[in-house]
């Protein structure tokens, strides 16, 4: 079976309410493209009907959507499973709330750009934030400053939930991933820089979702501990 040009990976934990609109959006996007697209929904450890919702959409669009189940929690674990199960030449993961219009996905892949890693940025020139509370913006910038000081000095925005990896790069990096929670993407980008893989930041229009599952106080502390672990692992040579 020939590989699709693009794989879209969507981690979904307790997303029965937000997942339908996201899948409708990405199916509409896929239908408008000249290339083949697959969509992988990775449901993990949900306590609601997320898996059943995903199954229903997979039955309606069997040529596009696959639904996978992961027993253990962790966004990083779900994305890793999806990335390694994907078949696309380019592999793009997105948060289940899809706070960026799906039409923007084409900006991350050829012919618009040809980069081994392209990540969405809310700070790059040309990006626009919509409806974001001031406190969320400030706490986000504080955390990103810590990221730049400790592990990734060259990147302006590592935490926007849209990132694209070329297939060979995805296979390499996601097999080296050790963090399975919220900070997994910082670890992946850090491993990429250690391996001299170029990372391109793409400015996007981004819409704040008030139902975001990130708790800026609880999760920021957890992420700070993860940053120290990434730094320690790098110095110990655990990433190759």
C-alpha positions as CSV (number, residue, x, y, z in Angstrom):
1,X,0.0,0.0,0.0
2,X,1.5,3.4,-1.0
3,X,2.2,5.8,1.9
4,X,0.1,8.9,2.2
5,X,1.7,12.2,1.8
6,X,0.5,13.5,5.2
7,X,-0.5,11.9,8.5
8,X,-2.4,14.0,11.1
9,X,-2.1,12.6,14.6
10,X,-4.6,13.8,17.2
11,X,-4.2,12.7,20.9
12,X,-7.5,12.4,22.6
13,X,-8.1,12.0,26.3
14,X,-11.7,12.6,27.5
15,X,-12.5,14.5,24.2
16,X,-15.9,13.2,23.4
17,X,-17.3,16.8,23.1
18,X,-14.5,18.5,21.2
19,X,-13.5,15.6,18.9
20,X,-16.4,15.7,16.5
21,X,-15.9,19.3,15.4
22,X,-12.2,18.6,15.0
23,X,-12.6,15.5,12.9
24,X,-15.2,17.3,10.7
25,X,-12.7,20.0,10.1
26,X,-9.8,17.7,9.2
27,X,-11.9,15.5,7.0
28,X,-13.0,18.6,5.1
29,X,-9.4,19.7,4.9
30,X,-8.3,16.3,3.6
31,X,-11.0,16.2,0.9
32,X,-9.7,19.5,-0.5
33,X,-6.1,18.4,-1.0
34,X,-4.5,16.9,-4.1
35,X,-2.5,14.5,-1.9
36,X,-3.5,11.6,0.3
37,X,-4.0,12.3,4.0
38,X,-4.6,9.9,6.9
39,X,-5.9,10.9,10.3
40,X,-4.9,8.9,13.4
41,X,-6.9,9.5,16.6
42,X,-5.1,8.2,19.6
43,X,-7.5,7.8,22.5
44,X,-5.7,7.1,25.7
45,X,-7.1,6.3,29.2
46,X,-10.4,8.2,28.6
47,X,-13.2,7.9,31.1
48,X,-15.9,9.1,28.6
49,X,-16.9,8.0,25.1
50,X,-14.0,9.4,23.2
51,X,-13.1,6.0,21.7
52,X,-16.7,5.3,20.5
53,X,-16.9,8.8,19.0
54,X,-13.6,8.1,17.1
55,X,-14.9,4.7,16.0
56,X,-18.0,6.3,14.6
57,X,-16.1,8.8,12.5
58,X,-13.6,6.0,11.4
59,X,-16.6,4.0,10.1
60,X,-17.9,7.0,8.2
61,X,-14.5,7.8,6.7
62,X,-12.6,4.5,6.6
63,X,-10.2,5.8,3.9
64,X,-9.1,8.7,6.0
65,X,-9.5,8.1,9.8
66,X,-8.0,5.4,12.0
67,X,-8.7,5.2,15.8
68,X,-6.2,3.7,18.1
69,X,-6.4,2.9,21.8
70,X,-3.7,3.4,24.4
71,X,-4.3,2.0,27.9
72,X,-1.9,4.4,29.7
73,X,-2.4,8.1,30.1
74,X,-0.1,10.9,28.9
75,X,-0.3,13.2,25.9
76,X,3.3,12.4,25.0
77,X,2.6,8.7,25.0
78,X,-0.4,9.1,22.7
79,X,1.5,11.3,20.3
80,X,4.4,8.8,20.3
81,X,2.1,5.9,19.5
82,X,0.5,7.8,16.7
83,X,3.7,9.0,15.2
84,X,5.2,5.6,15.1
85,X,2.0,4.0,13.7
86,X,1.6,6.7,11.0
87,X,2.6,6.0,7.4
88,X,2.8,9.5,6.0
89,X,5.9,11.1,4.5
90,X,5.1,14.1,6.7
91,X,3.6,13.6,10.2
92,X,1.7,16.4,11.9
93,X,0.3,16.3,15.4
94,X,-2.4,18.6,16.6
95,X,-4.3,19.1,19.9
96,X,-7.8,17.8,19.9
97,X,-9.3,21.3,20.2
98,X,-7.6,22.4,17.0
99,X,-7.1,26.0,18.0
100,X,-5.6,26.8,14.5
101,X,-7.6,26.6,11.3
102,X,-7.0,23.3,9.6
103,X,-6.3,25.1,6.3
104,X,-3.0,26.3,7.9
105,X,-1.6,22.8,7.9
106,X,-0.3,23.1,4.3
107,X,2.1,25.8,5.4
108,X,4.1,23.2,7.3
109,X,4.8,20.9,4.3
110,X,6.1,21.2,0.7
111,X,5.8,23.1,-1.5
112,X,5.4,25.9,1.1
113,X,8.3,24.7,3.2
114,X,10.6,21.7,3.1
115,X,11.9,21.4,6.7
116,X,12.7,18.2,8.7
117,X,10.7,19.8,11.6
118,X,8.3,22.7,11.4
119,X,6.4,24.0,14.5
120,X,3.6,26.4,14.9
121,X,4.6,29.7,16.6
122,X,2.5,32.3,18.3
123,X,5.5,34.5,18.6
124,X,7.1,34.5,15.2
125,X,6.5,37.6,13.0
126,X,3.1,37.4,11.3
127,X,1.4,35.3,14.0
128,X,-1.9,36.5,15.6
129,X,-3.4,35.5,18.9
130,X,-7.2,35.7,19.3
131,X,-9.1,36.0,22.7
132,X,-6.2,34.9,24.9
133,X,-6.5,36.2,28.5
134,X,-3.6,38.4,29.5
135,X,-2.6,36.2,32.4
136,X,-2.3,33.2,30.1
137,X,0.0,35.1,27.7
138,X,2.2,36.2,30.6
139,X,2.5,32.8,32.2
140,X,3.2,31.3,28.8
141,X,6.0,33.7,28.1
142,X,7.5,33.1,31.6
143,X,7.6,29.4,31.0
144,X,9.0,29.8,27.5
145,X,11.7,32.0,29.0
146,X,12.7,29.1,31.3
147,X,12.7,26.7,28.3
148,X,15.0,29.1,26.4
149,X,17.3,29.5,29.4
150,X,17.6,25.8,30.2
151,X,17.3,23.8,27.0
152,X,16.2,25.6,23.8
153,X,17.6,29.1,23.5
154,X,16.9,29.5,19.8
155,X,13.1,28.9,19.8
156,X,10.5,31.5,20.5
157,X,7.5,29.2,21.1
158,X,7.8,25.5,21.8
159,X,4.4,24.9,23.4
160,X,1.9,25.6,20.6
161,X,0.2,22.3,19.9
162,X,0.9,21.9,16.2
163,X,4.2,20.3,15.0
164,X,5.3,18.6,11.8
165,X,8.1,16.0,11.5
166,X,9.4,14.5,8.3
167,X,8.9,10.7,8.4
168,X,12.6,9.7,8.9
169,X,13.0,12.4,11.6
170,X,9.9,11.2,13.4
171,X,11.0,7.6,13.4
172,X,14.4,8.7,14.9
173,X,13.2,11.2,17.5
174,X,10.1,9.5,18.8
175,X,12.0,6.3,19.5
176,X,14.3,8.3,21.7
177,X,11.5,10.0,23.6
178,X,11.4,9.4,27.4
179,X,8.8,11.9,28.7
180,X,5.2,10.9,28.3
181,X,3.5,14.0,29.8
182,X,3.0,17.6,28.7
183,X,6.7,18.3,28.2
184,X,7.4,15.6,25.7
185,X,7.6,18.0,22.8
186,X,10.2,20.1,24.5
187,X,12.3,16.9,24.9
188,X,11.8,16.0,21.3
189,X,12.9,19.4,20.1
190,X,15.9,19.3,22.4
191,X,16.9,15.9,21.1
192,X,16.6,17.3,17.5
193,X,18.9,20.2,18.3
194,X,21.4,17.8,19.8
195,X,21.3,15.9,16.6
196,X,21.6,19.1,14.5
197,X,18.1,18.7,12.9
198,X,16.9,22.1,11.7
199,X,13.6,23.4,13.3
200,X,11.5,26.0,11.5
201,X,8.9,28.2,13.3
202,X,5.8,28.9,11.3
203,X,3.6,31.9,12.3
204,X,0.0,31.0,12.7
205,X,-3.4,32.5,13.6
206,X,-4.2,31.0,17.0
207,X,-7.5,31.0,18.9
208,X,-7.6,30.6,22.7
209,X,-9.9,27.8,23.9
210,X,-11.4,28.5,27.3
211,X,-11.8,24.7,27.8
212,X,-8.0,24.1,27.6
213,X,-6.9,21.3,29.9
214,X,-3.7,23.0,30.8
215,X,-3.6,24.2,34.4
216,X,-1.0,27.0,34.2
217,X,0.0,26.7,37.9
218,X,0.0,22.9,38.4
219,X,1.3,22.0,35.0
220,X,4.0,24.8,34.9
221,X,5.6,23.4,38.0
222,X,5.5,19.9,36.6
223,X,7.0,21.1,33.3
224,X,9.8,22.9,35.2
225,X,10.8,19.6,36.8
226,X,10.7,18.0,33.3
227,X,13.0,20.8,32.0
228,X,15.6,20.0,34.6
229,X,15.3,16.3,33.8
230,X,15.8,17.0,30.0
231,X,18.9,19.1,30.8
232,X,20.3,16.4,33.1
233,X,19.6,13.6,30.5
234,X,21.3,15.7,27.8
235,X,24.4,16.2,29.9
236,X,24.4,12.5,30.7
237,X,24.4,11.6,27.0
238,X,21.1,9.7,27.2
239,X,19.9,11.1,23.9
240,X,22.7,9.9,21.8
